[in-house]
Protein backbone atom coordinates (compact mmCIF):
# COMPACT_ATOMS: atom_id res chain seq x y z
CA UNK A 1 0.00 0.00 0.00
CA UNK A 2 2.75 2.48 0.89
CA UNK A 3 4.63 1.66 -2.33
CA UNK A 4 1.53 2.51 -4.35
CA UNK A 5 1.28 5.89 -2.60
CA UNK A 6 4.92 6.70 -3.36
CA UNK A 7 4.62 5.56 -6.98
CA UNK A 8 1.50 7.67 -7.44
CA UNK A 9 2.84 10.82 -5.79
CA UNK A 10 6.43 10.93 -7.04
CA UNK A 11 6.79 12.78 -10.31
CA UNK A 12 9.84 13.59 -12.40
CA UNK A 13 11.38 17.00 -11.65
CA UNK A 14 9.51 19.69 -13.61
CA UNK A 15 12.53 21.84 -14.55
CA UNK A 16 15.18 19.95 -16.52
CA UNK A 17 18.74 20.97 -15.75
CA UNK A 18 17.79 22.92 -12.61
CA UNK A 19 19.09 21.93 -9.17
CA UNK A 20 16.69 20.37 -6.68
CA UNK A 21 17.07 23.41 -4.43
CA UNK A 22 16.14 25.81 -7.22
CA UNK A 23 13.27 23.52 -8.31
CA UNK A 24 11.95 23.56 -4.72
CA UNK A 25 12.06 27.36 -4.64
CA UNK A 26 10.44 27.73 -8.07
CA UNK A 27 7.58 25.45 -7.07
CA UNK A 28 6.94 27.54 -3.97
CA UNK A 29 6.66 30.64 -6.18
CA UNK A 30 4.05 29.03 -8.45
CA UNK A 31 0.44 29.47 -7.34
CA UNK A 32 -1.43 27.63 -10.09
CA UNK A 33 -1.93 24.24 -8.40
CA UNK A 34 0.84 22.52 -10.38
CA UNK A 35 3.14 22.09 -7.36
CA UNK A 36 0.62 19.96 -5.48
CA UNK A 37 1.71 16.79 -7.30
CA UNK A 38 5.15 17.19 -5.66
CA UNK A 39 4.09 18.04 -2.08
CA UNK A 40 5.60 15.96 0.70
CA UNK A 41 4.59 15.94 3.45
CA UNK A 42 1.02 16.93 2.96
CA UNK A 43 0.06 19.74 5.35
CA UNK A 44 -1.04 18.73 8.82
CA UNK A 45 -0.76 19.81 12.45
CA UNK A 46 2.86 18.64 12.73
CA UNK A 47 4.01 19.83 9.30
CA UNK A 48 2.79 23.42 9.32
CA UNK A 49 6.36 24.76 9.57
CA UNK A 50 7.86 22.85 6.66
CA UNK A 51 7.43 23.00 2.91
CA UNK A 52 8.58 19.91 1.04
CA UNK A 53 8.56 18.24 -2.35
CA UNK A 54 9.15 14.72 -3.63
CA UNK A 55 10.75 14.01 -7.03
CA UNK A 56 11.49 10.78 -8.89
CA UNK A 57 14.78 10.05 -10.63
CA UNK A 58 14.45 6.43 -11.76
CA UNK A 59 14.32 4.24 -8.64
CA UNK A 60 15.70 7.08 -6.51
CA UNK A 61 13.44 9.58 -4.75
CA UNK A 62 14.65 13.07 -3.88
CA UNK A 63 12.99 14.98 -1.05
CA UNK A 64 13.45 18.71 -0.50
CA UNK A 65 12.32 20.45 2.67
CA UNK A 66 12.46 23.94 4.09
CA UNK A 67 11.44 25.41 7.45
CA UNK A 68 9.73 28.76 7.01
CA UNK A 69 8.16 29.91 10.30
CA UNK A 70 9.87 32.99 11.81
CA UNK A 71 9.98 31.29 15.23
CA UNK A 72 11.67 28.11 13.93
CA UNK A 73 14.64 26.97 15.99
CA UNK A 74 17.48 26.94 15.23
CA UNK A 75 17.03 30.17 13.26
CA UNK A 76 19.93 29.38 10.91
CA UNK A 77 17.86 26.52 9.43
CA UNK A 78 14.97 28.81 8.48
CA UNK A 79 14.86 29.36 4.72
CA UNK A 80 17.56 26.76 4.03
CA UNK A 81 16.52 24.00 1.62
CA UNK A 82 17.53 20.50 2.72
CA UNK A 83 17.82 17.66 0.18
CA UNK A 84 17.66 13.93 0.89
CA UNK A 85 17.85 11.09 -1.63
CA UNK A 86 16.65 7.57 -0.92
CA UNK A 87 15.80 4.50 -3.00
CA UNK A 88 12.04 4.19 -3.45
CA UNK A 89 11.89 0.69 -1.93
CA UNK A 90 13.75 1.88 1.19
CA UNK A 91 11.38 4.82 1.72
CA UNK A 92 8.36 2.56 1.21
CA UNK A 93 9.75 0.19 3.85
CA UNK A 94 10.37 3.03 6.34
CA UNK A 95 6.85 4.38 5.82
CA UNK A 96 5.40 0.88 6.22
CA UNK A 97 7.24 0.47 9.52
CA UNK A 98 5.95 3.88 10.64
CA UNK A 99 2.35 2.89 9.89
CA UNK A 100 2.73 -0.28 11.95
CA UNK A 101 4.48 1.57 14.81
CA UNK A 102 1.67 4.11 14.94
CA UNK A 103 -0.91 1.32 15.06
CA UNK A 104 -2.48 2.36 11.77
CA UNK A 105 -2.17 -0.98 10.02
CA UNK A 106 -0.12 -4.11 9.58
CA UNK A 107 2.69 -4.95 7.16
CA UNK A 108 0.77 -7.64 5.28
C-alpha positions in Angstrom: 0.0 0.0 0.0 2.8 2.5 0.9 4.6 1.7 -2.3 1.5 2.5 -4.4 1.3 5.9 -2.6 4.9 6.7 -3.4 4.6 5.6 -7.0 1.5 7.7 -7.4 2.8 10.8 -5.8 6.4 10.9 -7.0 6.8 12.8 -10.3 9.8 13.6 -12.4 11.4 17.0 -11.7 9.5 19.7 -13.6 12.5 21.8 -14.5 15.2 20.0 -16.5 18.7 21.0 -15.8 17.8 22.9 -12.6 19.1 21.9 -9.2 16.7 20.4 -6.7 17.1 23.4 -4.4 16.1 25.8 -7.2 13.3 23.5 -8.3 11.9 23.6 -4.7 12.1 27.4 -4.6 10.4 27.7 -8.1 7.6 25.5 -7.1 6.9 27.5 -4.0 6.7 30.6 -6.2 4.0 29.0 -8.4 0.4 29.5 -7.3 -1.4 27.6 -10.1 -1.9 24.2 -8.4 0.8 22.5 -10.4 3.1 22.1 -7.4 0.6 20.0 -5.5 1.7 16.8 -7.3 5.1 17.2 -5.7 4.1 18.0 -2.1 5.6 16.0 0.7 4.6 15.9 3.4 1.0 16.9 3.0 0.1 19.7 5.4 -1.0 18.7 8.8 -0.8 19.8 12.4 2.9 18.6 12.7 4.0 19.8 9.3 2.8 23.4 9.3 6.4 24.8 9.6 7.9 22.8 6.7 7.4 23.0 2.9 8.6 19.9 1.0 8.6 18.2 -2.3 9.2 14.7 -3.6 10.8 14.0 -7.0 11.5 10.8 -8.9 14.8 10.0 -10.6 14.5 6.4 -11.8 14.3 4.2 -8.6 15.7 7.1 -6.5 13.4 9.6 -4.7 14.6 13.1 -3.9 13.0 15.0 -1.0 13.4 18.7 -0.5 12.3 20.4 2.7 12.5 23.9 4.1 11.4 25.4 7.4 9.7 28.8 7.0 8.2 29.9 10.3 9.9 33.0 11.8 10.0 31.3 15.2 11.7 28.1 13.9 14.6 27.0 16.0 17.5 26.9 15.2 17.0 30.2 13.3 19.9 29.4 10.9 17.9 26.5 9.4 15.0 28.8 8.5 14.9 29.4 4.7 17.6 26.8 4.0 16.5 24.0 1.6 17.5 20.5 2.7 17.8 17.7 0.2 17.7 13.9 0.9 17.9 11.1 -1.6 16.7 7.6 -0.9 15.8 4.5 -3.0 12.0 4.2 -3.4 11.9 0.7 -1.9 13.7 1.9 1.2 11.4 4.8 1.7 8.4 2.6 1.2 9.8 0.2 3.9 10.4 3.0 6.3 6.8 4.4 5.8 5.4 0.9 6.2 7.2 0.5 9.5 6.0 3.9 10.6 2.4 2.9 9.9 2.7 -0.3 11.9 4.5 1.6 14.8 1.7 4.1 14.9 -0.9 1.3 15.1 -2.5 2.4 11.8 -2.2 -1.0 10.0 -0.1 -4.1 9.6 2.7 -5.0 7.2 0.8 -7.6 5.3 
